[in-house]
Amino acid sequence: MMRRREFITLLGGAAAAWPLAARAQQAGMPMVGFVHAGSSDAPLAAAFRKGLNDAGYVEGQNVSVEYHWLEGHFDRLPALMTDLVRRRVAVIATPAGNFAALEAKAATTTIPIVFGVSEDPVKLGLVASLGRPGGNLTGINFFATEFDAKRLALLHELVPKAIRIAVLVNPANVPATESTLRAIPEAARAIGLQIEVLNASTSREIEAAFASLVRDGADALYVAGDAFFTSRRVQFATLAASYRIPAAYPSREAVEAVG
């Protein structure tokens, strides 16, 4: 699976490949609307800038980027996308998350959109096909959802005595949560695991979820794919170490954060 920061670099190049200047609202620099549902993430922003630089676009010189970090407030996506379209940004970049990509698609059929999603973009209705996407969207699938069952099986292999698994989802991220809850129960039954679904949509709720799963005797934690969760990877790693709970994460960055 492609590392997320490598994807962001590619994303920057893909966004810059469009004739940005031709799509500018006025004669000034074209604007890229960068939308991420998680907390501010310096490494991802730096990789995005590098992708633009590699394509010949330097932020502040011949392109401007407006960064929107929603801190887990997925409910802000529709209004934000409407505003970006109203202001005629050159490109909308949604580097992580089905929800943001779907809201961007609903907002415009003309402004180019570059997405990063966790499952088949054809299934999500973002593109017509992988070979001929059509429309105004392009991007990359992280395959996070397709690997839900495999990731649970790997957790079981690594911690074979873990039978009671806490599955943490973000109910604010409706598409990702629905996908996880479709895949995980069946996968758990197939390998004899018991699951308990926990919800968290804020950093405080993440802390509360850890306290709850330990109190209820969970043997391990399965963290669902979610842009906000990924941006809180240091918090997850710290809590898992503090509570001494084995955990499986959807991204490599969580492991690099000592998760």
C-alpha positions, -999 to 999 in steps of 0.1 A, spaced: 0 0 0 13 35 -9 25 54 21 2 84 28 28 111 26 40 96 -7 4 99 -19 2 135 -8 33 142 -29 16 126 -59 -15 145 -52 3 178 -54 17 168 -87 -17 157 -100 -34 189 -89 -7 210 -105 -10 190 -138 -42 208 -146 -40 242 -163 -43 261 -130 -37 295 -145 -65 290 -169 -88 282 -140 -79 312 -119 -107 334 -107 -88 364 -119 -54 373 -133 -37 367 -100 -24 334 -87 -47 303 -89 -60 290 -56 -60 254 -44 -85 245 -17 -69 219 5 -95 201 27 -87 177 54 -111 165 81 -84 159 107 -61 181 128 -34 202 113 -6 179 101 27 195 92 42 165 74 12 161 51 12 198 43 49 197 36 46 167 13 17 185 -6 39 215 -11 67 193 -24 44 178 -49 34 212 -62 71 223 -63 81 192 -83 55 202 -108 68 238 -110 44 254 -87 58 273 -56 33 284 -30 32 321 -27 49 326 -61 27 312 -88 1 293 -68 -17 298 -34 -30 271 -12 -58 276 13 -56 249 40 -87 238 59 -81 214 88 -116 206 102 -105 190 135 -130 162 131 -159 185 123 -172 166 93 -205 185 95 -186 216 82 -178 199 49 -209 208 28 -207 246 37 -169 246 31 -172 230 -3 -200 254 -13 -178 283 -3 -148 270 -23 -169 266 -54 -185 300 -49 -150 315 -48 -140 295 -79 -108 280 -66 -87 263 -93 -86 229 -77 -101 212 -46 -78 187 -30 -93 162 -5 -62 140 3 -77 118 29 -113 106 33 -144 94 14 -166 120 30 -147 150 18 -145 137 -17 -182 129 -19 -190 164 -6 -167 180 -31 -183 160 -60 -217 171 -48 -206 207 -48 -192 210 -84 -191 193 -117 -166 217 -132 -138 225 -107 -111 197 -108 -111 175 -76 -82 154 -65 -91 128 -38 -76 102 -16 -103 76 -5 -103 44 15 -122 23 -10 -131 18 -46 -139 52 -61 -162 36 -87 -182 20 -59 -184 53 -41 -197 69 -73 -168 94 -76 -157 82 -111 -172 62 -139 -144 37 -141 -107 34 -132 -96 34 -168 -119 62 -179 -129 82 -148 -146 109 -167 -160 140 -150 -139 163 -129 -124 139 -103 -92 119 -101 -72 105 -73 -60 74 -54 -76 46 -34 -58 37 -1 -76 3 0 -81 8 38 -117 -5 36 -108 -34 14 -82 -45 39 -105 -42 70 -109 -80 73 -72 -87 66 -61 -62 92 -83 -78 118 -68 -112 109 -33 -98 112 -41 -84 146 -54 -119 156 -22 -135 143 0 -110 162 -20 -114 194 -35 -149 192 -48 -148 228 -68 -116 221 -104 -127 218 -124 -96 228 -116 -68 204 -127 -32 208 -134 -16 174 -132 22 175 -151 41 148 -159 78 143 -196 82 139 -191 117 125 -174 101 95 -205 83 82 -192 67 50 -160 53 67 -179 40 97 -206 23 76 -179 6 56 -161 -7 87 -193 -19 104 -202 -38 72 -169 -57 71 -157 -62 106 -185 -82 123 -185 -109 96 -147 -110 96 -146 -113 134 -171 -142 134 -151 -161 108 -120 -162 131 -139 -166 164 -134 -130 178 -159 -110 198 -161 -73 191 -174 -43 209 -179 -11 189 -169 21 205 -174 56 192 -152 87 193 -153 119 174 -131 142 195 -98 139 213 -116 137 246 -138 109 233 -107 90 222 -94 92 257 -127 81 271 -129 51 247 -95 39 259 -106 40 295 -138 22 286 -122 -6 266 -97 -13 294 -125 -12 320 -146 -36 300 -117 -60 296 -109 -57 259 -78 -77 248 -69 -55 219 -80 -24 199 -89 -21 162 -88 15 150 -110 21 120 -98 41 90 -106 78 96 -89 110 86 -94 125 121 -80 93 138 -49 93 115 -42 130 125 -44 120 162 -19 92 158 4 105 185 -25 105 209 -34 70 200 2 57 204 5 74 238 -27 61 251 -21 25 238 13 25 255 -1 39 287 -29 14 289 -6 -14 275 -32 -24 250 -22 -40 216 -37 -19 187 -40 -21 150 -41 11 129 -51 19 93 -19 39 84 18 35 86 22 69 102 6 56 134 33 29 136 60 56 130 45 75 159 53 44 180 18 30 177 
